[in-house]
Each structure stands twice: as structure tokens, then as C-alpha cells.
Amino acid sequence: MDLFNWISLGIAPISSVITWFAARRMRNNSTLQSLQNTIDMLIDKNTELYNKIVEQAAEMSEMKVELIALRKQIKPTTKKPKKQ
């Protein structure tokens, strides 16, 4: 066997190892991209839910103010029953 044959025999395993490393890196990048997309989706959903909670908290505080005003209106007109 001459030098050319030895080189041709060595190129095949070396090129397959290089291909394996490149494919591995692409798989890792694809996985990272998928995870990033999932995180972005969760952040959007979390922001949407947070905004709904803030809106409902504001509505609740308005309702509490209205409830206090209604209690003040009702209080003078109602009489407490006498204890026997």
C-alpha cells in the first residue's frame, strides 16, 4: 500500500467524525432554539395573565369603594332589632 491509499483510508473516518460533530452542534442549536421559543411563549402568556390580574384587582378596589358607600347609605335607615 502506498501513501495515497493510507491517506484515503484515513480521510473517511476523519470526515465522519467531523460530520458527527457538526450534526451534534446543529441538534444542540435546534434544541436551544426550541427552548427559547417555549420561554418566549411562556413570557407572553404570563404577561397576559398578569395584565388580567391587575385589571381585576382594580375592579375589585372600585367595588369595595362602592360597597362601603352602599353600607353607609343603608346603615342610617336600618334599625337594629331589640334584644329580649
C-alpha positions in Angstrom: 0.0 0.0 0.0 1.3 3.4 -0.9 0.8 6.7 0.8 -2.3 7.6 -1.2 -4.1 4.5 -0.1 -3.3 5.2 3.6 -4.5 8.8 3.2 -7.7 7.8 1.5 -8.4 5.2 4.3 -7.8 7.9 7.0 -10.0 10.5 5.4 -13.2 8.6 5.7 -13.2 8.2 9.5 -12.0 11.7 10.0 -14.7 13.2 7.8 -17.4 11.1 9.5 -16.2 12.4 12.9 -16.3 16.0 11.6 -19.8 15.4 10.2 -20.9 13.9 13.6 -19.6 17.0 15.5 -21.3 19.4 13.0 -24.6 17.5 13.3 -24.4 17.4 17.1 -23.9 21.1 17.2 -26.9 21.7 14.9 -29.0 19.5 17.1 -27.9 21.4 20.2 -28.7 24.7 18.5 -32.1 23.4 17.4 -32.8 22.3 21.0 -31.7 25.7 22.3 -33.9 27.5 19.8 -36.9 25.3 20.7 -36.3 26.1 24.4 -36.0 29.8 23.7 -39.3 29.7 21.7 -41.0 28.0 24.6 -39.7 30.5 27.1 -40.9 33.4 24.9 -44.3 31.8 24.6 -44.5 31.4 28.4 -43.4 35.0 29.0 -46.2 36.3 26.7 -48.8 34.1 28.4 -47.5 35.2 31.8 -47.7 38.9 30.8 -51.2 38.4 29.5 -52.3 36.7 32.8 -50.6 39.4 34.9 -52.4 42.2 33.0 -55.8 40.4 33.6 -55.0 40.1 37.3 -54.1 43.8 37.5 -57.4 44.7 35.8 -59.4 42.5 38.1 -57.6 44.0 41.2 -58.6 47.5 40.0 -62.2 46.4 39.5 -62.2 44.8 43.0 -61.0 48.0 44.6 -63.7 50.0 42.8 -66.3 47.5 44.0 -65.0 47.8 47.6 -65.4 51.6 47.5 -69.0 51.2 46.1 -69.7 48.6 48.8 -68.5 50.9 51.6 -70.7 53.7 50.1 -73.8 51.4 50.0 -73.2 50.3 53.6 -73.1 53.9 54.7 -76.4 54.6 52.9 -78.0 51.5 54.4 -76.7 52.0 57.9 -78.8 55.0 59.0 -82.0 53.6 57.6 -81.9 50.2 59.2 -82.9 49.7 62.8 -81.3 47.0 64.9 -83.8 44.6 66.5 -84.3 45.0 70.2 -82.8 42.3 72.3 -85.3 40.5 74.5 
